[in-house]
Amino acid sequence: MAIEGRVILPASPQYARERKLWNARFEHLRPLAVVKVAGAEDVRRVLGFAREHGVRVVARNGGHSFGGYSMAEGGLVVDVSELDRVEVSDDLAYARLGAGATVLPTYQALWPHRRAIPGGTCPTVGITGLTAGGGLGVLGRVHGLTCDSLVGAELVTADGELLRASEDENGDLFWALRGGGGGNFGIIVAQTFRLVPVDMPFTHSTIQFAWEAAARVIAAWQEWAHGVPRELWSVLFIETQAPEMGPSILVEAVFAGDPAHVDPLIDELAAAVGEAPRAVKTSSSGFVSVPSDFYCKGLLPEECHTADLFPHGKLPHTAYYATSDVARSAWPSAGIDALVAAIEERQRDPLLTPRDFDPHSDSGKLLLEIADEAVSAVAPDATAFPHRDSLFVSQYGSRWRKGSSPDTAAANIAWAKELHAAVEPYRSGGAYLGYIDSELENWEQAYYRANLPRLRRIKAKFDPDNFFRFDRSIRPE
């Protein structure tokens, strides 16, 4: 197989690093090769080779799939990370992103124009995967999901054909690419997005409350987060800490506009909770700093990558399991109490919260992210992303150290699954595809709801023999 890019085989010195994913839970997976493609023609040749030899293929960019689905055990990984060019139209209305674009470098490339796409906060997530799952982020309440700004895509299909998808060309495929899941219909080589202005200040606030007020904070946040101006995005973090510290509950908020509006909004939250925050940290900057503020404060640009995956990366490389829920109504007090009790139980568990606790490697976390306003303004069948009646998305996550014993890994996964099951009466039954879960039952309905039959028909049209397949892929009709 002759290609312009590079084929990294198990004997290569680079193989040990190149086969790794963001999630160390999948450290054991070993592909036949990682193929770092240089363009669409390389992708075509790899797919032809795979078809001829009966080898499974998966595409990979950021490698952030929560279920490890950007790795092909015993197959070929088509790594598009070197297709990372960002081109901005002369009128600053659109940007064409190579399939290797990731969040922070994309924001940095667009920043001189004071434009952005509505993307996420994690700096190393691939834009292709973000779009395929929907794409939650700090601009979502004003501009919608990442997939809502997609206006075109170029991809290589299972039969090796390079197709363009937009409202005017292969419209059914274009519909599916907006929230219909990654790795289902072809390998994307480029995407074009409508840009949005980000020439205003962005104020990032961290609002920490005492744990004793946890139930009141959750109840208050659910109302407050929807009542504030749409320019204020927020997420509620509830997580375990070191044994001597006890659990933590805090709100992170990002406001797009005059920083003078922020303090009164924080005061409104405190009033709803019934007590002042324990600590408030607030700073204003340009939009390009938002993902750095969340994950990379104090790091050099080359250090804002995952350790073990990049030579200078300093972001922690840990094992992770998560499942999710898309909330369509506020949680009642009984559901809130179950969330608080689960965190407190984990906090007391010496296996899950060891004495040498590392906040990056040992935490149990609940994350509730606002997802209303512009997200909900789109019809549920206008794109493949069906959860347009959402209020917020909940993530139930468990993190442990790479190389931990099987018992430790199993206990962490069990904790998140048991919590998810315990709050079943209060869940909607929907789940967020961007947090894809290898353990979730009835996952097709949870992710796609009423859009599933149409997705299966489109799968049958563009990949009738299910060439692109994995444990959570869409099956052709």
N, C-alpha and C positions, 0 to 999 in steps of 0.2 A: 504494500500500500504506500504509494508515493504521495506525500503532501508537502505543502509549503511550511506548515507549522512543525511541531515536535511530537514525537511519540515517545512517551516515558514508560519504559518496561520495568518489571520487578528488579532487574539487574542494575538499573540506573542508580547513581548516587542520589538523584533527586526524588526517587520513587517514594521513599519513606515519608517525605514531607508532602509531596503532591497528592498522595492518596488520602490524606487526612481531611476530615470535615470540621466545621466549626464545633459540632457537638461530639465531644470525646466519648460519648456512649457508643459510638460506632467505630472506635479505633481498630477493631478486629477485621473490618471489611477490606478485602484485597481485590481490586480489579485486575483483569488481564493487562490493561494498559490505561494510562491517562493520556489522551490526545489533546494537545493544546493547539487548537485550530487557528489558522491565520485568516480565514474568510469562509464565505459560503461554499466555495468550490471544495475546500477541505472537508466541510461537513458532508457534502454530497458523496465524496469518495469514502469517507468513513462509514456512512450508512450503506453504501454499496458493498463494501467489504463485509460489514456485519451481516447483511442479508445473505450474501454468498456463503458465509461460513456459519450461519445460524447462531450468531453471538448477540446477546442482549446489549442495548445501548441506553445510556441516560445522559442528559445534558446537565452541566454544572456551571454555575457562575460564582456566586458568593459562598455556596456550600452550606447554607443556613437551614436547610430542610430539617424541621424538628423531628421528622421520622427517618432521617438518613436516606431520603430517596434521591439525593443527588450523587449517589454512589451505586455502582453495579458490581456486586460480588461476582467475580468470575466473568465479568463482561467488560465493555469499553465505556470509559467516561469521556464524553466530548466536552472538554473544558473550553468555554468561550471567553475566559477572563481577559485574554489579550485583545479582544474586540471592544475596546473601551473608549473609542473616539466619541467626542461630543461636538456636534455641529449645530450652530444656532442660525436660524434664518435671518435675512437682512432686516426684516421688520420686527425682529425679536418676539414673534408670535409663537414660534415652534422650535423644538430642538430634536434632532435625530441622534439617538443614543445607540452606540454599538451594544451588542448583547452582553458585553463584559462590564458595563457600567455598574458601579455600586453607589450607595447613597452619598457618602461624604465627598468623594471625588467629583460626583455629578454636581452637587451643590457648589463645590469650589469652582468648577468650570463655568457654571452659569452665573456665579456671583458678580463678576465684573459688569454684567448686563442688568444686575438687580432683578433677576428673574429666577424662577425655580419651578419644579414640578411638585405636586403634593405627594411627598414621599414620607418615609419613616424616620425614626430617630436613631436606629442602630447603624453606625457608620459603614459597616462592611457587608450589609445585606445587598444582594443583587437586585437591580431594578426589575429584571425580567420576572423573578420569583415573586417580588412584591406585587407587581401588576397582576400576575396570574392568580394570586390569592385574594385580591381586592386592593389592599394597600392602605392601612390605617396610618395616620400621622398627624402632626401638629397643625397642618393646614386643612384638615379634613372638614371641620365644621363650616369653613368658608368656601372651600373649593372642591370638596368631595374626596373620594378615594383616588389612589394613584391610577387605577384602571379607568376612572371617569375622565381623565385627561389624555388618555391614549387616543390618537387619531389614525394610526397606521402601524403595521408591523410587517416585517419581512422574515420569512421562515422557510426552512427546507423540510418538506414532508417525507413520509415514510418511503415513497417511491423515488426520492431524490430530486423532486421538482422544487425550484425556488418560487414561492408564491408571495404575493403582496395581499394584505388584508386591510380593508378600510370600509367605511360606510358604502363606498361605491364599487368596491372590488372584493369579491369573496366575503360578502357581508355577513353570512352566517358564521364563517370562521372568525371574523373580526368580533362578532358578538361573543363567541366562546372564549376568545383570548382575554376578555375583560372579566376576570374573576372565575374562569372555568378550570383553573388548576394548571400547574406547570407540568411539562413532560407528557401531555396527553395527545397533542395534535401535530407536533413537529418540533424542530429545533430552531428557535428564534435566533436570527443573526443581527437584527436591528429593530428599534422601535422609535416612533415619532410621537412626541407629546406636545400638547398645547401648554404654553408657559403661562405662569401667573406672576404678577408683580410682588416683590418682597422688598420694596424700598423704604419700608417703615421700620421703626425700632421693634425689636422682639425682646420681651422681658420674661426671663425664666425665674420662677419662684419655687422654692421648696418649703412646704409648710408642715412642720412636725408637731404632732399632738402627743399628749401623754397616753400610754397604752390603756389606762383605766377608762378613757373616753372612747375606746375603739368602736363600740357598737353605735354610739351617738355620732361619731365621725362618719361612719359608713352611711347611716340613715340620712345625715345632713348633706353629705356629698352628692347622693343620688338626686336630691332636689336642687341643690345649688348649682351643680354642673350644667343642668339644662336651663336654668333660669338666667345665667349670666350672658352677656353679649357673645355672639357667635365667634368673635375674634379671640375668645379665651378657650383654649383647649386644656384639658386636664386629665390626669390619670391618678388613681388611688392605689398606693402600694401598701400591702400588709405583709410583713415578713418576719421570720425568726432572726434572732441575733445571737451573740455569744451568751452562754448560760447566765453569766452574772448581770447581763444587761436587760434581758427580757425582750419580748417582741416589740416591733416597731410599726407605727402607722403614720403615713405621711401622704400629702398631696403634692404632686408636681404639676405646675401650670405654666403654660406659655401663652403670653398675650401679644397679639400683633397690633401695635398702635402706640398711642401716647402712654408712656410709663406712669403718668400721673393717675391713670384709671385703675391701676393694679391694687394699690393699698386699700381703697374702699371695697373692692371685690373680696379681698382676703378678710376684711373686717366683717363682711356679710356672712362668710363661711363660719368664722369664729362665733358670731352671734347665733347662727343656726345650731352649732355644736353645743353652745352654752358655756364655753370657756375659751380663754385665749390659747393660741398655740404655744407649745413649749419653745419653739424656735422657728424663725422665718429667715430665709436667705433669699435675696433677690438681686439679680444683676441684669442689665440691659446690654444688648449687642446687636450685630447684624444677624440675619437669618442663617448665614453660613456657619455660625458658631453653635447652632442648636444641638446637632448631634455630638459635637465635641463636648459641650457642657454636660450632656447626659452620660457619656461613656469615656471621654478622653481628656478630661481636665488635667492640665499639667504635662501632657504628653506631646512630643514632637509629631509632625504629620506621619513620618515613617514608623512611629511607634504605635499609631492608632490602628493596629491590626492584631489579630489573634496570635498569641505566642504559639510556637511550634509550627504554625502554618506560614508565617512570614519571618524572614531573618531577623528583623528588628522589632517584631510585634510584641506588645506588652499587655494586651487585653487577655484576661484569664481564659485558659483552654480547659473547660470542665465538662462533665457529663450532665445531661439535662433531659428531663421528661416533662411534658406539659400536655394538658387537655384544656378545653375551652367551652364557653357558652356565650350565645348572643342573647342578651337580655332584651325583652320586649316590654317589660314592666318593672317597676321598682321592686327590690327585694323586701319581703315582709320581715318583721322583727325575728320570727323563728328562723328564717334563713340566715339573717345576719348573725344571730347567736351561734348557728352551726359553723359559720366561717371563723368566728372568733375562737370558738372552742377547738377547732382543728389546729389553728396556729398555736394555741396554748398547749395542746397535747404534744405537738411536735417539739415545741420549745423545751418540754420536760424530758423528752426522749434522749438518752445519752448516746444512742447510735446515730440518730439523725441530727442531733445538736451536741457534738463532742466538746470536751473541755478545751481542745485546741482549735476551736471554731474559727473558720475562715469565711468571712462574709461572701466572698466570691465563689466558694466551693461547697458550702454546706447548708445553704439556706432553703427554706420552704417559703413559697411566695404566692400571694394572691394579687393579681393586677386587674384593676377595673378601669378600662379606657373608654372615654366618652366617644360616641359614634352616632351623632344625630345631625340635625340641621341639614347641610348640603348633602350629607351621606343619605339621608332619608328622603331628600327631594326628588330622587330618581326612582322611576317605577321599578318594581322587583323583577320584571321581565325585560327591561330595557338593555340590560347586560346580563352576563351569566351569574354575577354576584347577586344573590337573592335576598339578602338580609337588610332590606331598605326600611323595615319597620323597627330597626334597632334603637335602643337607647344607649347601651354601652356593651363592650365585649369584655368578658371575664376570662382570665387565664389562671389556671391552677398549676403551678410549676414547682418542680423539685430538682435541686442541684446537688451533685456530689462529686467527689474528687476522681479524676481519671486514675485508673489503675486500682480502684477500690475493689473489695471482695464482692463476689456475686450476691452475698447476703445483703450487703450495704446497698447495692444497686436495686435489688428486689424490694427492699424496705422503702426506698425513696419512691419508686414507681407505685408501690402499693399505697403509700400515704396519699399521693395525688389522686389516684383512682378511687380510693375509699372516700375522700372528701367529695369528689365529683359525684359519687353515688349517693352520699349522705344528703346532698342538697338537691337531689333529683326532683323533689316536689316543687322546687322554686325555680327550676331551670326551664327554658323555653323549648329545649330539644334541638335547637339549632347550634351549630358550631362554626368557628372561624377557620376557614381553610388555610389561612396564613400560619396558623398554629397546628399544622397537620399532625394527627395523632395515630400512631400505629396500633393503639389498643382500643380505639373507639368502636363501639358496636353501632350498627345502623348508620354508618358514616356517610353513605351516599345521600340519604335523606337529610342528615344533619348539615352537610356542607352545601347541598344544591337545592333542596326543597323542590318546589314545583318546576324548576328549570332542568332537572335531571333528564327527563325524556328527550328534550330538545338537544341537550349535550350529547346524549347517546346516539342520536341520529347524525349529528355533525361528526362525531367520532367515526361512525360507520362510513360516512362519505369520504373522509380524508385519511383514515387509517383502518380500512375494513378488516384487515387480518390481525389487528391489535399488535402491530410491531412495537409501538411505544407502550410498554406496560410495566407496571410495578404493583406493589400490594394495595395501593390506594388509587390506582388509575381508573379512569372512566372506561367502562366496557362498551364496545360497539353494540348498537341495537340489534 
